[in-house]
């Protein structure tokens, strides 16, 4: 596993003064001073109210209080002119307050600040697209934070026209929903005359925009009840919300975790190479290990997609077993309930699926390895320069970079080929995941490291197929957490902050309109080195246990405050089984003792 630190990455200031208004400009925000209560605004249920103190101007202001997974979002749809520049501004105060515009038709914008106890103006500009006639402006706080205040919201720019235009549509009716899977819900409603699009609202999540009277909401947790409402939108604005409907997702029946225990210990076995930890035969892997990742399958060249795997040569590993013995030992482990996967990549195995030919070669060659050794699935451990984002690829929800798109397609093909029993895990470094909270790809202006956050579109596209994500919380530079503080590896604090991000979700590159949804606790295992020899950032058993206590029960958290409690956290991953044996089995013994196995 390689050492990859966060390089210096530049980003423009979020508090930007917009261009001066011209004589033809108008303030298009409705009830921006909240003098008419919440009229014209659509807010998360139960989180918002108007108050008479503190206020910035007039007699009222908005007070909104985040609760649980709800960030207390209030929004309104504003009619605009195509191909025009607007300045969005508001006066705010609070620990974390966001202001943004979505659906601009060009680049959506957002700004945020920390200003508890004092009013401060947030301002940002956006340009509408050639066919854009309405945008959604919004303000919200942050998870787990106290109430924030907003006042005097303005949207200044060209007036789209006077009376006689379209009317705000009526609220949708007939909203129904059903559980499509353990992680998704299907919704439908009656089409609203005059509506050009719809917004699907779920609890505190960002609205989902659709153009038809139906929607598929994904990325949900199994056996969980969600409340949904829908609004209709056109150039005149956004309707009131529909009556709510509640839908409970189905039980996962363990499809994403076939045969894996609820408390799982994952480790990498040095099967194809030797290092200072010594070779360990498959038959001698201790019973504590629930998922055994064979390290590594590597490509014949960086861009070929042709993956090969073979056992460590006798010249390097004198005690290596024969292929027949290795395969028999795999079967024995599987008979004992263990899962054995092929791990692709690693520090030296750069894999770039830049063409459809490389994609197809990947599928074919990985299938051959799985079939030859009778394996249970695939672990993706792409490091180094395997994944990066092309300039202009700025939305993790709709990637366009070939190496990203082809990897997603290849894995989906493998999943379809092997069915629901296929185990899929990933082991990215923090640079490729959590760094995406600050930086994504080369950024809107270019110049950033294009690898920043580049695993996010892969994880997001495969979240319904993903069995386990175990980010490497080691070999990492300092990473900013959701508290907007930098956290360094080696102690409980780093693991708490990094995994809180995965379990809470976060705005990618600070853009609240592009929110990476949380993963289920059953999909998360904390990734650590087994010994100080195994990698930078070794964490003592006592600190590992503190991290588990905090994430599972919100105890022993230290100064960091998590945004939830996740008793179903899946377990731990380590590099590696060999290094754990080298260290006397301390890592696996501590895991077994903690969970009483």
C-alpha positions in Angstrom: 0.0 0.0 0.0 1.6 3.2 -1.1 2.3 6.5 0.7 0.2 9.3 -0.9 0.0 12.6 0.8 -2.4 15.4 0.0 -0.5 17.8 -2.3 -1.1 21.5 -2.1 -4.3 22.2 -3.9 -5.6 25.7 -4.6 -9.2 26.8 -4.5 -10.8 30.2 -5.0 -12.4 32.0 -2.2 -16.0 31.2 -1.4 -16.9 34.7 -0.2 -17.0 36.5 -3.5 -18.4 39.9 -4.2 -20.6 39.8 -7.3 -20.7 42.4 -10.1 -22.5 45.6 -9.5 -26.2 45.7 -10.3 -27.2 47.6 -13.4 -30.3 49.8 -13.9 -32.1 46.9 -15.5 -31.4 44.5 -12.7 -34.0 43.4 -10.1 -34.1 41.5 -6.9 -35.9 38.3 -7.9 -36.0 36.6 -4.4 -39.5 36.3 -2.9 -39.8 37.2 0.8 -36.1 37.3 1.1 -36.4 39.1 4.4 -38.8 36.5 5.9 -41.2 39.3 6.8 -44.1 37.1 5.5 -43.0 34.1 7.6 -41.9 31.2 5.4 -44.1 32.2 2.4 -42.3 31.4 -0.8 -39.8 29.1 0.9 -39.8 25.3 1.1 -38.0 24.1 4.3 -37.2 20.7 5.8 -40.3 19.8 8.0 -40.0 20.8 11.6 -36.6 22.5 11.3 -37.4 26.2 10.4 -39.3 29.1 11.8 -39.2 32.9 11.6 -38.0 34.9 14.7 -37.9 38.5 15.7 -34.4 38.3 17.2 -31.7 38.3 16.0 -32.5 40.0 12.7 -30.3 41.8 10.2 -32.9 43.9 8.6 -36.7 44.4 9.0 -38.6 42.6 11.8 -38.0 38.9 11.0 -35.3 36.4 10.1 -35.1 32.7 9.5 -34.0 30.4 12.3 -33.3 26.8 11.2 -32.1 24.0 13.4 -30.4 20.8 11.9 -31.6 17.6 13.4 -30.1 14.1 12.9 -29.5 13.6 9.2 -31.4 16.8 8.4 -29.3 19.9 7.7 -32.3 22.3 7.9 -32.5 23.3 4.3 -34.8 26.0 3.0 -35.1 26.8 -0.7 -37.1 28.6 -3.3 -37.3 28.4 -7.1 -36.5 31.8 -8.8 -37.5 32.7 -12.3 -34.5 33.9 -14.3 -33.4 34.8 -17.8 -31.3 32.4 -19.9 -27.6 33.3 -20.5 -27.6 35.9 -17.7 -25.5 36.6 -14.7 -27.0 36.9 -11.2 -25.6 37.6 -7.7 -27.0 35.6 -4.8 -26.4 37.1 -1.4 -27.7 36.7 2.2 -26.8 37.8 5.7 -26.2 34.8 8.0 -24.9 33.8 11.4 -24.2 30.4 12.9 -21.5 27.7 13.3 -21.9 26.6 9.7 -24.2 28.3 7.2 -24.4 27.5 3.5 -25.9 29.5 0.6 -26.1 28.2 -3.0 -27.9 28.0 -6.3 -28.7 24.7 -8.1 -30.1 24.0 -11.6 -28.3 27.0 -13.2 -27.7 25.2 -16.4 -24.0 25.9 -16.2 -21.9 25.5 -13.0 -23.9 25.4 -9.7 -22.5 27.5 -7.0 -22.4 27.5 -3.2 -20.7 29.5 -0.4 -20.4 28.9 3.3 -19.0 30.5 6.4 -18.6 30.2 10.1 -19.9 33.2 12.0 -21.5 32.4 15.3 -23.0 35.3 17.1 -22.4 37.9 14.3 -24.0 38.7 11.0 -21.9 38.2 7.9 -22.8 38.5 4.3 -22.4 35.5 2.0 -22.3 36.3 -1.7 -21.7 34.3 -4.9 -22.5 34.7 -8.6 -23.8 32.3 -11.2 -24.6 32.4 -14.9 -27.7 30.7 -16.3 -27.5 28.3 -19.2 -29.0 29.1 -22.7 -32.3 27.3 -21.8 -32.5 28.0 -18.1 -35.6 29.8 -16.9 -35.5 28.9 -13.2 -32.9 28.1 -10.5 -33.3 26.9 -7.0 -31.6 29.0 -4.3 -31.1 27.5 -0.9 -29.6 28.0 2.5 -28.8 25.3 5.1 -26.7 24.5 8.2 -24.7 21.4 8.9 -25.4 18.1 10.6 -25.2 18.1 14.4 -24.7 21.9 14.6 -26.9 24.3 16.6 -29.5 26.7 15.0 -28.3 29.2 12.3 -30.0 32.4 11.1 -30.5 33.8 7.6 -31.9 37.2 6.6 -32.2 39.5 3.6 -31.7 37.0 0.8 -31.4 38.6 -2.6 -31.0 37.3 -6.1 -30.0 40.3 -8.2 -29.8 40.2 -12.0 -31.8 40.7 -15.2 -35.6 40.7 -14.7 -37.1 37.8 -16.8 -40.3 39.8 -17.5 -43.4 41.2 -15.9 -46.9 39.8 -15.5 -48.6 37.4 -17.9 -46.0 34.7 -17.6 -46.4 31.2 -16.3 -48.1 30.6 -12.9 -46.5 28.6 -10.1 -47.9 25.1 -10.5 -50.2 23.4 -8.0 -48.9 20.9 -5.5 -48.6 17.3 -6.9 -51.3 14.8 -5.8 -51.6 11.1 -5.8 -48.0 10.5 -4.5 -47.4 6.7 -3.9 -44.3 4.8 -3.2 -43.0 1.2 -2.9 -39.8 -0.5 -1.9 -38.0 -1.5 -5.1 -35.0 -3.1 -3.2 -33.3 -2.9 0.2 -31.6 0.3 -0.9 -34.1 2.0 -3.3 -37.7 3.2 -3.5 -40.0 3.8 -6.5 -42.2 6.9 -6.4 -45.0 8.1 -8.7 -47.6 10.9 -8.7 -50.1 12.6 -11.0 -48.6 14.9 -13.6 -49.1 18.6 -12.8 -50.3 20.9 -15.6 -47.7 23.5 -16.4 -44.9 21.8 -14.5 -41.6 21.4 -16.3 -39.9 19.4 -13.6 -40.3 18.1 -10.1 -38.3 18.0 -6.9 -38.4 14.9 -4.7 -37.8 15.8 -1.0 -36.7 13.1 1.5 -36.3 14.0 5.1 -33.2 16.2 5.3 -31.6 15.0 2.0 -31.0 17.3 -0.9 -33.9 17.3 -3.3 -33.8 15.0 -6.3 -34.8 16.8 -9.6 -36.7 14.8 -12.2 -38.6 15.7 -15.4 -41.3 13.0 -15.3 -44.0 12.2 -12.7 -42.0 9.3 -11.2 -38.6 8.8 -9.5 -36.3 6.1 -8.3 -34.5 7.1 -5.0 -31.4 5.1 -4.4 -28.7 4.8 -1.8 -31.1 4.1 1.1 -30.6 1.8 4.1 -32.4 -1.6 4.3 -35.4 -2.0 6.6 -35.7 1.8 7.1 -38.7 4.0 6.9 -38.4 7.2 4.8 -40.8 10.1 4.3 -41.2 11.7 0.8 -42.9 14.8 -0.6 -42.8 16.2 -4.1 -43.1 19.7 -5.5 -43.8 20.8 -9.1 -41.5 23.4 -10.7 -41.7 25.7 -13.7 -40.3 29.1 -14.7 -42.6 30.9 -12.2 -41.4 29.0 -9.3 -41.9 25.9 -7.1 -45.2 24.7 -5.8 -46.1 23.8 -2.2 -45.1 20.3 -1.2 -47.4 17.3 -1.8 -48.9 15.3 1.1 -46.2 13.1 2.4 -45.9 9.3 1.9 -43.8 6.9 3.9 -42.1 3.9 2.4 -40.1 1.2 4.3 -37.3 -0.4 2.4 -37.1 -4.2 2.4 -34.7 -6.3 4.5 -31.4 -6.9 2.7 -31.6 -10.6 3.5 -27.8 -10.2 3.5 -27.5 -10.0 -0.3 -24.7 -7.4 -0.2 -22.9 -9.4 2.5 -23.5 -13.0 1.4 -22.3 -15.3 4.2 -20.2 -12.6 5.9 -20.8 -12.2 9.6 -22.2 -9.1 11.1 -18.8 -8.4 12.7 -16.2 -9.1 10.0 -12.4 -9.1 10.0 -10.9 -8.5 6.6 -7.2 -9.1 5.7 -4.9 -9.2 2.8 -2.8 -12.3 2.2 0.6 -11.9 0.4 -0.1 -14.7 -2.1 1.9 -13.5 -5.1 5.0 -11.9 -3.6 7.4 -11.9 -0.7 8.3 -9.2 1.7 9.7 -8.9 5.2 6.6 -10.4 6.9 7.2 -13.9 5.4 5.0 -16.1 3.3 1.9 -17.7 4.8 0.2 -20.7 3.2 -3.5 -20.4 2.7 -4.1 -23.5 4.8 -2.4 -21.7 7.7 -4.4 -18.5 7.7 -6.0 -18.3 11.2 -9.7 -18.8 11.6 -10.2 -15.2 12.8 -10.1 -13.9 9.3 -13.6 -13.7 7.7 -12.6 -12.2 4.3 -9.2 -13.1 2.8 -8.1 -10.9 -0.1 -5.4 -12.4 -2.3 -2.8 -9.7 -3.0 -2.5 -9.1 -5.8 -3.8 -9.5 -9.4 -1.8 -7.2 -11.6 -2.1 -6.1 -15.2 0.3 -7.1 -18.0 0.6 -3.3 -18.7 -0.9 -0.2 -17.1 -3.5 0.2 -19.9 -4.1 -3.4 -21.1 -6.8 -4.3 -18.6 -5.4 -7.9 -18.8 -5.1 -9.0 -15.2 -2.9 -11.9 -14.1 -2.4 -13.8 -10.9 0.1 -16.4 -9.8 1.5 -17.7 -6.6 4.7 -16.4 -5.2 7.7 -18.1 -7.0 9.7 -20.7 -5.0 12.8 -18.6 -5.4 11.2 -15.9 -3.2 8.9 -18.1 -1.1 10.5 -21.5 -0.4 7.5 -22.7 1.6 4.9 -21.8 -1.1 2.3 -24.5 -1.7 1.5 -25.9 -5.1 -1.5 -24.5 -7.1 -3.5 -27.6 -6.3 -2.8 -27.3 -2.6 -3.7 -23.6 -2.7 -7.0 -24.3 -4.4 -7.8 -27.1 -2.0 -7.1 -24.7 0.9 -9.4 -22.1 -0.5 -12.2 -24.6 -0.7 -11.5 -25.6 2.9 -11.7 -22.0 4.0 -15.0 -21.5 2.1 -16.4 -24.7 3.7 -15.6 -23.0 7.1 -17.7 -19.9 6.0 -14.8 -17.7 4.9 -14.8 -15.6 1.7 -11.7 -15.5 -0.5 -11.4 -12.6 -3.1 -8.9 -11.6 -5.7 -7.6 -8.1 -5.0 -6.6 -6.1 -8.1 -4.0 -3.4 -8.0 -2.0 -2.5 -5.0 1.0 -0.2 -4.8 2.6 -1.6 -8.0 -0.4 -2.7 -10.0 -1.5 0.4 -11.8 -4.7 -0.3 -13.8 -6.1 2.2 -16.2 -9.2 1.1 -18.2 -9.0 3.9 -20.7 -10.6 2.0 -23.6 -13.5 -0.4 -24.1 -11.0 -3.0 -25.2 -9.2 -2.6 -21.8 -12.6 -2.8 -20.1 -13.5 -6.0 -21.8 -10.1 -7.5 -21.2 -10.5 -6.7 -17.5 -13.8 -8.5 -17.3 -12.5 -11.5 -19.2 -9.2 -11.9 -17.3 -10.7 -11.3 -13.8 -13.5 -13.8 -14.6 -10.8 -16.3 -15.5 -9.0 -15.9 -12.2 -12.2 -16.1 -10.2 -13.2 -19.3 -12.1 -9.8 -21.0 -11.9 -9.4 -20.5 -8.1 -13.1 -20.7 -7.3 -13.2 -17.3 -5.6 -16.1 -15.5 -4.0 -15.6 -12.1 -5.6 -13.4 -9.0 -6.2 -11.5 -6.4 -4.2 -10.6 -3.2 -6.0 -7.4 -1.7 -4.6 -6.6 0.9 -7.4 -3.8 3.2 -6.2 -1.3 5.7 -7.6 -2.4 6.9 -11.0 -5.0 4.2 -11.8 -7.9 6.7 -11.3 -8.0 10.3 -12.1 -10.7 12.7 -13.5 -10.5 14.5 -16.8 -10.8 18.3 -16.9 -14.4 19.2 -16.9 -15.6 16.0 -15.2 -17.0 17.8 -12.1 -20.1 15.8 -11.0 -19.5 12.5 -9.2 -23.1 11.5 -10.0 -22.5 11.5 -13.8 -18.9 10.8 -14.5 -17.5 11.1 -18.0 -13.9 10.1 -17.7 -13.2 6.8 -19.5 -11.2 5.1 -16.8 -14.0 5.8 -14.3 -16.9 4.9 -16.6 -15.2 1.7 -17.9 -14.4 0.5 -14.4 -18.0 1.0 -13.3 -19.3 -0.9 -16.3 -16.7 -3.7 -15.9 -17.6 -4.3 -12.2 -21.4 -4.2 -13.0 -20.8 -6.8 -15.7 -18.9 -9.1 -13.2 -21.7 -8.6 -10.7 -24.3 -9.6 -13.2 -22.3 -12.6 -14.3 -21.9 -14.1 -10.8 -25.1 -12.9 -9.3 -26.1 -11.9 -5.7 -23.5 -14.1 -4.0 -20.7 -12.0 -5.6 -18.7 -10.2 -2.9 -17.4 -6.7 -3.9 -15.1 -4.7 -1.7 -12.9 -1.6 -2.2 -9.8 -0.3 -0.5 -9.1 3.2 -1.7 -6.8 5.7 0.0 -8.1 8.8 1.8 -6.8 11.0 -1.0 -9.3 9.4 -3.4 -12.3 9.5 -1.1 -12.4 11.9 1.9 -10.2 14.5 0.3 -13.2 15.0 -2.0 -14.8 17.0 0.7 -12.4 19.8 -0.2 -11.2 19.0 -3.7 -12.6 17.1 -6.6 -10.5 16.4 -9.7 -8.7 19.3 -11.3 -11.4 21.6 -10.0 -13.6 24.1 -11.8 -10.6 26.2 -12.7 -8.0 23.5 -13.3 -4.7 23.1 -11.5 -5.7 20.7 -8.8 -4.5 17.1 -8.6 -7.0 15.3 -10.9 -6.9 12.2 -8.7 -8.5 14.0 -5.7 -11.8 12.3 -4.8 -11.7 10.2 -8.0 -13.0 7.1 -6.2 -16.3 8.8 -5.3 -18.0 8.3 -8.6 -17.1 4.6 -8.5 -18.3 4.1 -5.0 -21.5 6.0 -5.7 -22.4 4.1 -8.9 -21.7 0.8 -7.2 -23.1 1.5 -3.8 -26.0 -0.9 -4.3 -23.6 -3.7 -5.2 -20.9 -2.9 -2.7 -20.4 -5.3 0.1 -17.6 -3.5 2.0 -15.7 -0.3 1.7 -12.6 -0.2 3.8 -10.7 3.0 3.1 -7.0 2.9 4.0 -6.8 5.1 7.1 -3.1 5.1 6.8 -0.2 6.1 4.5 -2.1 9.4 4.4 -1.5 13.1 4.9 -3.7 15.2 7.1 -7.3 15.2 5.9 -10.1 17.7 6.7 -13.1 16.2 8.5 -16.7 17.4 8.7 -15.7 19.7 11.6 -13.5 21.6 9.0 -10.4 20.7 11.0 -7.5 18.6 9.8 -7.0 15.2 11.3 -3.8 13.2 11.2 -3.4 9.4 11.1 -2.2 7.2 14.0 -4.9 7.7 16.6 -8.6 7.1 17.2 -9.4 10.7 16.1 -8.4 10.0 12.5 -10.5 6.9 12.2 -13.5 8.5 13.8 -13.4 11.6 11.6 -12.7 9.7 8.4 -15.5 7.1 8.9 -17.9 9.7 10.2 -17.6 11.3 6.7 -18.6 8.0 5.0 -21.5 7.3 7.4 -22.8 10.9 7.3 -22.2 11.9 3.7 -20.7 15.2 2.6 -20.8 18.0 0.0 -18.2 17.2 -2.7 -15.7 20.0 -3.0 -17.9 22.1 -0.7 -20.8 22.1 -3.2 -23.9 21.4 -1.2 -25.8 20.7 -4.4 -23.5 17.7 -5.0 -23.9 15.8 -1.8 -22.2 12.4 -1.5 -24.9 10.3 0.3 -23.9 8.2 3.3 -23.1 4.5 3.0 -24.8 2.0 5.3 -23.0 1.0 8.5 -23.0 -2.6 7.4 -20.9 -1.6 4.4 -18.1 0.1 6.4 -14.9 -1.5 7.8 -12.1 0.6 9.2 -8.8 0.1 7.4 -5.6 0.0 9.5 -2.0 -1.4 9.3 -1.5 -4.5 11.5 1.9 -3.5 12.8 4.2 -0.5 12.7 6.1 -2.4 10.0 3.0 -2.7 7.8 2.5 1.0 7.0 2.6 4.6 8.3 -0.2 5.4 10.7 -0.2 2.3 12.9 -2.8 2.6 15.6 -2.5 0.8 19.0 -5.3 -1.6 20.0 -6.4 0.8 22.7 -6.9 3.6 20.1 -8.6 1.1 17.7 -11.1 0.3 20.5 -11.7 4.0 21.2 -12.6 4.5 17.5 -15.0 1.5 17.5 -16.6 2.8 20.8 -17.1 6.2 19.4 -18.6 5.2 16.0 -20.7 2.4 17.4 -21.9 3.9 20.7 -20.7 7.5 20.8 -18.4 6.9 23.8 -14.6 7.6 24.0 -14.9 10.1 21.2 -12.4 12.6 22.5 -12.9 16.1 21.1 -14.6 15.0 17.8 -18.4 14.9 17.8 -19.8 12.3 15.3 -23.0 13.0 13.4 -24.6 9.8 14.4 -24.2 6.4 16.1 -23.7 3.2 14.1 -23.8 0.0 16.1 -24.0 -2.0 12.9 -20.5 -0.9 11.8 -19.2 -4.0 10.0 -15.7 -4.4 11.4 -12.0 -3.9 10.5 -9.7 -4.4 7.6 -5.9 -4.7 7.8 -2.8 -4.7 5.8 -2.1 -7.5 6.3 -2.7 -11.1 7.5 1.0 -11.7 7.1 2.1 -8.7 9.0 -0.4 -9.6 11.8 1.3 -13.0 12.1 4.7 -11.3 12.1 3.4 -9.1 15.0 2.2 -12.1 17.0 -1.4 -11.8 16.0 -2.1 -8.7 18.1 -4.5 -7.1 15.6 -6.7 -10.1 15.1 -6.7 -11.0 18.8 -7.8 -7.5 19.7 -10.7 -7.7 17.2 -11.9 -11.0 18.6 -11.6 -9.8 22.1 -13.5 -6.6 21.4 -16.4 -8.3 19.8 -16.4 -11.3 22.1 -15.7 -13.9 19.3 
